[in-house]
Amino acid sequence: MAKKFIPYFPKTASGQAILNNFARTRRMLEFQGSHELERRIRRGMPYYETELIETVGGTSSTSTENLLIRGECVSACAHLREIGQKVDLVYIDPPFASGADYAKKIYLRRNPKLAAKLEQAEQELDWDELKSFEEKMYGDIWKKEDYLSWMYENLFAIKSVMSENASIYVHLDYHVGHYVKIIMDEVFGEDNFINEIIWKRRGGALNNFKSMGQVTDVIYLYCKDLENYHFNSLKNINSTDTQDYIKERFIYDEGDGRLYSRDPLTNPSKDITPSLVYEYKGYKPPVKGWAVSLETMKDWDARGKLYFPENINQRIRRKTFLDEYEGQPINNLWTDIFVINSQAKESVDYSTQKPESLVERIIQTSSNEGMVVADFFGGSGTTSSVAHRLGRKFIHADIGLNSIQTTRDRLVKAKANFAIYEVKDGVSLYRNPIQTMDKLKSLIPGLKNEDGVPEFWEGVVTDSKLGTMPVYLPNLLDHTTKILDIPLINRILNIALPELDENKVKKVIVYYVDIIDLDEIAKFIKEENPTLIQVEIRDLKEILDDVVAEDEVEYIISEKSGSHTVELTRFFSDRIFQKIGEFNSKKKVNTAVSEQVKPPGKAKKEEEDLSDQDVEAPLPKSGKISISKHGLELIEMVSVDCTNNEGAWKSDREIKVDKFGKVILNGEKLDHYWDGKIESAKKPLRLKVRNIAGDETVVVLG
């Protein structure tokens, strides 16, 4: 449950466009659900307890200057408000309401028991036959009204942690960009709008039937305060337009080999500037004057930077030498940045990853070294990675476990210092919200889809006495439904219940993750229910507690000449096996797992005979996946903590296994296969194992 509610900003900024200003003293965009949104904003941001999960690099004091927060945007902002942390630049790439599901390909690793054989026969391996299956990352399917409420509250929360000189870039596309632009006018003030940036994704897209190909995204730039926001004007020498400009304009050479252009020196102002109206060496000034003062004109003349036409009636021009030319100022049309593809060096196999060059341009434009850059829909971690490289501090927030892990691993490789926190709001109990939702549906006894029930309800359960009972589940992708409060229960009572047939429905079940006050909600239902349908309230966390099952690890610990070795001998993940079973079922074959059908026994610390034969199972023509009896190909990373035996994790040594089975040791890629072991100079106190889907298991070593 939320510990408290932290106020947003007192009032919406004035100066908005096209907004309802007649019935309200504080203007807000009018859409279905906007009144409920207004109540939530007046209530404030829910603040939940946060737990320090891990510190990486440096000391604990320096690592907490940079933050990775597993939690949704509003919860992360509430945490920042509570600790008094402001941000100087925000870039967000939120869901686009595209109507698509996004998935991640999960690769099984090469069997480490065969490391030596793989080293010998590497040239014979067919890497195209890597075994893999897909998992959902998140669903970008929204009702437009729900999306607008969700985005409005997110933007309000972000604004509350922005410093006075901060600016925000919001990256969207044609689906909802035009709606969000109006919301941003409202939240930040129309006068604080700076630019609409159009990014043409180089690479393009195929035309659809009877429509033009969609090849652009839009990025809206707003500031917190028009008088104080930070902005660095950048120039680009490498763009196609600039190169064309160079070929066209830099055509003059005085014999020394230095090319130059002849550029106008006319005052660009609309009005005459008297101080710039002067004659120079017999050349008369333009009507509004020269572009520079007399002192500057003399300085440029002395340095050979002026061109004097033979005709005294023509204008003096400035010489711009190509070897001193920095390029054309960057405008709001960006056509020189490629999208990420699977072959790109910076690719981290994350479906919504944005190119580093895009984020680098944004960070360089709107921040300086030492400033704090935040991304509250952090995804693959590009913002944090680039911010670190450019000498900025960073804050990365995302609700998905895979986002936190991908970003963590990128930053470990970059030798960054940071801390990882988790918001304990009852949602982040599984890899990501969409997988949690899918799991919940299977855990509620008897829940099934029912075509005759409005889409507000997740499905129905059947009772022998009460008959069909519609079931409401909060959408874990949308924080606005997470808290069961008066606005939400009012919506259920006065909109959702009247849509049901009271002759057929006697009772509904409403699940919640968090609740304002159970007694207050119960009283409101009793007094305000306009129907005869009973409403039963249930705590979703009681079901969520059954979602996560720990993986099981067997290992051997040994010590020789002061070096400590942990050798993993067997690994079992029921969650992965269920996924492989589902994958194989779709292939219309039986789940085939060689000998490893049941979970192993207790983890072993004593040595055992490892002479059993182990076979690298090929990917059959049928496409089914089979696993060796030791199951070590289900491991993505192992780490040992030689510092703490409890509390926040400190990775003193870690091995990540890439999809080809090669070792990445403490962020450095090596050219050999993992052999199932991890060594450390100090005695390991704890072992962490991450499976290929991202689930992590921590074992205290005796």
N, C-alpha and C positions, 0 to 999 in steps of 0.2 A: 504494500500500500504506500502511496505517496506520503512522505514525511511532512510535507507542507507544500504550499503553492506560492511561487515567486511572481510578483507583479510584472507584467509587460510594461511597455512605455505608457505613460499616462493617457496620451491622446494620439490619434492619427494625425499625420502631417496635413496641413491645409494645401489647397491648390490643386485638387485632383480633377480628373477629366470624366465626363459622362457619368457621373455618379449620382446616386439618389441622395438629395440634400433637402428633401421636403419634410419628411416625418421624423428625422433624427437630428440630434444636435451634433453628433459625430458621424461623419459620412462614411458609409461602407458600400461596397459593391453589392447590388441586390441579386440574389440567386437563391434557389431552394436550399434551405439549411443555413442561410447566412445569419438568421436570428439566433440559432443555437450556437453558431460560431462566436457571435458577439458575447453571449453569456460566458463561453469558455475563456475568451480573452479577458473579460472582466474578472474572472476567477483567478487567472494567472497560470503560469507554467507548473505542472506537477514536478516536484523535486523528489527524486528517489535516492536511496543509498547507493554509493558507488564503491566498488571493490578494486583495489590495486592488484592486478593479475601478474604483471611482470615488469621488471626494469631491465633495460638493455643499454649496455655501454656506460662508461663513466661511473660516477657515484649516484646515489639515489637523488641527491639534491639537483645535480645537473640534468639527469635524465628526465625529470619531471617538467623541464622547460618545454619539451616537445611531448605532445600527447596523442595517443591513439585511444579512442573511446568507442567501445562496442555498445551502441545504443542509438535510438532514433534521434532525429535532429532536435526536437523540442527538449527531450530529456538531456541531451548533451549540452544544449544552451543553458538549461537550468543549472547544470553542474558548473559551467563556467561562470554563471552569475553568482553562484554561491561562493566560489573561491576568488571572485573579483578579477577574473581574467578577461581582458578585452582583446579584440582582434582588429588588425589594421587592413586586412584584405580578405574578402570571401570570394571563392569561385565554387559554384555548385553545378553539378550536372545531374539534376534529379530525374526521376522517371518522366518520360515524355507522354504518358497516357497513350501509348502507341497501339495498345490492344494486343501486344505480343508477349509471349513467355520467353524468358531468357534461361539458357541452360549452360552448364559447364561440362566439358568432357573430362571424365575421370579415367586416368590411365593406370593400369596395373603395372607395377615395376617388374624388372627382371629379377628372377629368383636369386638372392644373394648367396645361396648355397652352391650356386654354379658360377661364382665370380671368376674363378681361375679358368674354367672352360670358356666363359664368355670372352675373357681377355684374349685367349688363343684363337677363337673363331669369329672375332668381331666382324671381319670382312664378309662373312657368310650370312650374317643376320639380315633378315628382311624387316627393316624398321617400319615398313608400311603395315606390318601385321601386328603392331602394338595392340594389346587387348585393352578395350576401353568400353565404358558405358556413360550415359549422360545423367546428370541430376539437375533438377530445377534450381535456379538461383533466385529469381523473383519473377512475379507476374506483373506486367505493366498494363493491367486491364482495370479500368476505372469507370464508374459513372462520373460524368463531367462535374456534377454538383459536389460529389464527394471529393474529387480531385481538387477543386477550387477551395473548398474548406480546408483541406489538408495543407495545400500550398500556402494559403493565406496565413495560417497559424505558424507554419514553418518560417515564413519570411518575417513575421512579427517577432518570433523568437530570435532569429539571426540578428535582426536590427538591434535587439536589446543588448547584444554583446559586442556591437561594433563601436570602435573608438570614433572620436569626432572627425578624424581625418581619413576614415575608412571608406572604402567603396566595395561594391558587390557586383559580380558578373554571374548572371543566371543563363545557363546554356539549355536551349530547348529546340524544338522544330515546329513544323506547321500544325501539329495536332492541337496544341494548347498554348502556343507562344503568344497569340494575340490576346487570349484571356488573361494570361499571367502578366502581360504588359500593363493592363488596366489595374490589376491588383498591386503591382509594384508602384504605379502612380499613386495609389491610395496609401500604401504602407510607407513609402519613402518620400512621397511628395512629387508632384509632376515637375516642379522646378528643379528637382535633384536628378532628373534624367540626363544622362551624358551622351550615350551613344546606343544605337542599334547596330550591332556588328553582324555582318553576314559572312559566314564561313562556307566557302565552296569547297566541299570535300573533294580533293583531287582524286580522280579515279572514277567519279561519276556513278550513274545508275542507269539501268535499262528503262526505256520508256514503257509505261503500262498502256494497255489498249485504251485509246481515246483520252490520254492524259500525257502531260510532259513528265519526264524523269525528275525525281526529287533528288537534287544534288547539293542542297544547302541546309545548314543549321543556322539558328539565330542566337545571338548572345546579347542580353540586355545589360547595360552598364549603368548603374545608379551610384550616387554617393550619399553619405550620411549628411553632409553639410557642404553646400555648393561653395562656400567661402573658404573651406579648410581642407578639402579632399586632396590627396596626394596623387600627382600625375607626372610621369616622365614621358616626354615626346620621343618616340623611337623612330629610327630610320632603317630602311631595308635596302641593301645593295644587291641582293641576290634574286629578287623577284623578277618574273618575266617582264613585267611592266618597266621596272627600273633598267633592266638590261636593254630593252628596246629604246628607252629614253637615252641611254648612254650611246648607243649606236647612232641615234638620230642627232644628238646635240653635241657630243664631244668629238668634233671633227676638225678643230683648229690646232695647228702646230706651228710655233715660231722658229722651228729649226733645231730645237734642243731635244726633240723627241717627246716632250710632255704635251699630251693632248689636253685641250680645255674647251669649255663652252663659253658663249657670250650671253650673259643673263641680264635682263632689264634691271635698272636701278630706279624705277619709278616708285614714288610713295604709294603704298597699297591702300592708304586710308581713303575714305569717302570724301573727306573734307581737306581743304588746304591746310598745311602745317607751315606757318610763316618761317619758323626757324630752319626749315629744310628747303626753303626757296632761296637759292643763291647761285651765282654764276661761277663756273670753275674752268679756268684756263680757256676762257672764251666760249665755252659750251653753255648755252642757256638751259635753265632748269625746266623740267616738266611743269605743267600748270599747277599741280598740287605739291610740287617739290620733289627732291630726291628721296631715296629710301633711307639714306644715312646722313648723319651730321657732317659738317665740314671737316671736323677733326678726323672722323673715320675715313672720309674721302681722301684726305691727305695721307693717312696711314696706308691705305690700300694702294695709293699711287706710288708711294715710296717702296712698297714691296712688290711692285710689278703686277698688281691684281686688277688693273683697269685697262680697258680697251678704248682707245680714242679713234673714232672714225675719221677718215680723211676729210669728209664733208663736215664742216664746223656746225652745220644746221641739224645734224643728226645727234642722237643721244650717246652719252658715255655709257658703256656697259661694263659689268663686272666679269672678270675672268675667273671661272671655277675650274681648277685643275683636277683632272681625273684621279691622280694619285692622292688627292686630299678630299675627294668627294665621298661622303658617308652614305649616300643613297637618298631615295625619296622618303619623305615622312609617311609613316604607315597610316592609312586611312581606315575606314570602317568596312571595306570590302577585302576579305582575306582569301586570296586564291592560291597562295604559295605553300600551303601546309597539307601534307598527305595524311590520309587516315591510316590507322594501324591495321596491318594485315598479319596473317600467321607467319610470314617470312621476315617480318621486321625484327631487327635486333632487340628493340625495346619491348617486344611483345611478351606478356606474362600469361597468355591464354585466358584473358578475362574479356568477356563478350562486349562490354561497354567501355573498354579502355580507350582513352583519348590520347593523342600524340603529345609527347613532351614539348615539342616546339610550339604547340598551341598554348599550353599552360605557361611555358617560359615567357612568351610574349606578354601574357596577362600579368604575370608576377613582376616582370621588369618594368612594365608600364605603370603599375599602381602600387609599388612598394619599393623600399630600399633595404639594404642589408640590416639585419637585426629586427626587422618588423615581423609581426605574427601573421601568418597566412593560414586560413582555415578552409576546410572543405567538409561540409556536413552530410554529403552523399559521396563519401570518399572513394568507393568502388575499388579500382585496382591500385590506388595509392600514387597516381601520377603527380597530383598536386603536392603531396608531402615530399615525394622524392625530388621533384624539381626545386621546391622551396629550400630543401636542405642543401642541394648542390649550389644554389645561388646565395647561400649564407643567410637565409631567413629562418625564423622559428616556425614550427608547423603544428597544426591541430587537425587530426583526421578523425571523422566520426562516421560510422556506418553500422547498421543493424545486423548485417550479414557476417557470420563467422569467417567465411572465405575471404571477404574483403579485408578483415583485420589481419588474417594470416598472410595474405598476399602482400599487403602493405608492410607488415612486419618484416617479412623475408627480403623485400626490396631494400628496406632501410638498414637491415643487418648487413647486407652486401655493400651498402653505401657508408658503413661505419658510423651511423648516426647514433646519438644518445636519445632515448625516449622512454616513456612509461606507457603501459597499457592498462586501461581501466575498463570495467564493465558496469553498466547501469543495471542495478538489480530491480527491474520493473516487472519481472514475471514473464517477459516475452522472449528474451534471448536464451531460451532453454534448449534450442536446437540449432542446427546450422544456419538457418535463415527462416523468416516468417512463413514463406510459402511451403517449405517442407514441414514446418510445425503444423500448419493448417491441414496439410494432407494427412499427417500422422494423427491429428486430433480426430478427424472424421472416422478413422478406423478404430479409434479407442472408445468412442461413444457407442455403447451397446445398442444395436438395432437401428442406428442412423442410416437413412437411405434417402435418395433423391425422390422428389415427388413433383411431377409436372403440374399438378393442380394447385400447388402452393406458390404464392408470390415469391419473387427472387430475393426479397428481404430475408427470408428464412433459409438457413443452410440446408435443411431437409426436414424429415419427420421421423419420429419413433412411434411405435404402435403399442398401446396398452390395452390389455384385455377388457378393462372396465371403461376407460376413458376414450378408447379408440385412437385416432390419429392425433398426435401432438407435434405441432411445428416446433423446430428448434432454432434458436438464434445463437450464432457464434460471432463474437467480435472479429472484425477483419484485422489480423495482426500486421498487415501491411499498412494500415491506416491508424495512426495514433489517436485520431479523434474518436474512435470507437472503443478504445482500450479502457477508459474509465466509465463505469456505469454511474451516471449522474442524473440530475433532474431533467436537463434538456434531452438526453438520450432516452430515458424511460418515458418521457412525455411523447417523444416521437413514436415509440413502440405502442403506447396506449392509444394515441389519437390518430395515427396514420396506419401503422402495420396491423393492429388488431381489427379495426373496422373492415379491412379488406378480406378478412376470413369469414367463412360461413359458420355462424354460431350454432346452426343446427347440426353441423358435423364436427366442429372443433370445440371441445370443452376446456382445454388446457394447453398452454404453451410453456416452453422451457427457455429461459434466458440465461445464458452463461456470461460471466464477466471475468476479466483479469484483475481489475482494480475497481473499487467502489467508494463513493464519497462517504456514505453512512448507510449501513444496511437497514437500520430502523427508520431512517428518514425515507429511504426508497420504498420500504414496505408500507409506510403510512401514506405516501403519495399514491401508490398503486391502489390502496384500499379506498382512498377518497376520490381519485380522478379517473379510475377505469370506467370508460363509457359503455363497456360491453359486459356480458355475463361470463366471459372467458377468464379462467383462472390464470395467474401468472406466477410461475415458480422460478425463483432465482437460485442459480447454482454457481459455485466457485470453480472457474476453469482450471485453476492451479492444481486442484486435486487430480485432474486428469493429466495436466502437464508434467506432474511429478513422475508419471509412468512413461514419459516419452523417451528419456535418455537412459540407456543401459551402457555401462562401462565395457570397454574392450578388455580382453584378457591377454596377459603377457607372461611368457615363460622366459627365463634368462639364467645365465651363469655369470657369476662375478669371480674374477681372478686378479692376482697381483703378482707382478714380476719385475724385479729391479726398480722398484719405486713407481712403476707405471700400472695404472688400474684399468682393467678391461671389463666391460659389460658386453656379453655376447647374447644376443636374442636368439632363442632356439625355437620358439613357436609363438604365433600370434593369431588370435581369433577375434573377429569383429562380427557380431550378429547383425549389426546394421548394414555392413557391407554385403554380407552373405544374403540378406533379404533383397538388397538391390540387384545382386547378381542373379538371384532366383527369378526376380521379376523380369530382368533382361532376357534370361534364357527362356522364360515362359513365352515372351513375345516372339522369340525365334522358333516357337513351337517345338521345343525340345525339352527334355527333362533337365533339371538342374544337375550338373555334373561337377562334383567337387571331390577330387581324388583323396579319399580316406578322411578328409576333414569335414565331417558332417556335424559332429558334436563338439561343443566347446572343450578346450583342454582343461585339465585339473588345475590345482593351485600352482602359482608361480614357484619355480624351483630355484633355490640358491646353490644347491650342491651340483657337482658335475654329473653329467649323464652321458650315456653312449650315443654319439651322434653319427654312427656309422650307417644308419638307414639310408637306403638309396633315395635320392630326390631327383625328380625329373622336371625339366622345364617344359611345361605343357604348351604345345603350339595352339594357335587359334584355328579350330577346325573349320572346314569349308562351310559347315552349317552356321558358323558365326557365334556359337555358344562359347561361354567363358568357363574355364576350369582352373582350379587353384591347387597348388602343391599342398602336401599334408602339413608342411610347416607354416604356410600362410604368410611368409615374410614379404611376399611381393605386394601385400596390402599396406605396407608401411611407407609413408612419405618422408617422415623426419623422426630422428631420435635426438634427445638432448639430455645432458646431465647437469644437475645443479650441485656444485661442490661447496656452496656457500650457505644455503638455507635448507633446513629440513622441514620447514612449514612456511606458510604465508606466501608473499609474492615470489614468483619464479625468477631465478637468476641463471641464465644459460651460460655456464662456464665453458661448455664445448658442445657443439651440435653438428650433426650430419643430416643434410637434406639430400634426398635421392631424386634426381630428375627423372623424367618419364622414360629415359633410355637406360636408367639404372646407374648412371654415373654419380659420383660423390660431389657434393658441394659442402666443403668444410668451413664452418664459421663464415659463410658468405662467399668463399673463394671456390670457384669451380676447378675440380681436379679431373685428370684424364684416366681414371680407373673406376671399376665397378665397386659397389658396396659389398662387403663380405659379411654383413650381419653384425658387425662389432662397432663399438665406440670406445675410445681410449681417452684417459685424462691423467694428468700428472698428479692432481689432488684426488683424494678419496671422494667418490660420488656419493651424495646423500640421497638424492632423488633421481628418478628416471622419468622422462616424459616421452611418450610415443604418440605421434600424430598419424592417423591412417590416411589413405589416399583421398578420402572424402572430407577430411578436415577435422574429424573428431579427435580429441586429445585425451589421453589417459596418463595420470601421474601415479607412479609407484614409489613408495618410500622404501629405500634400500636398507637392509639391516646391517 
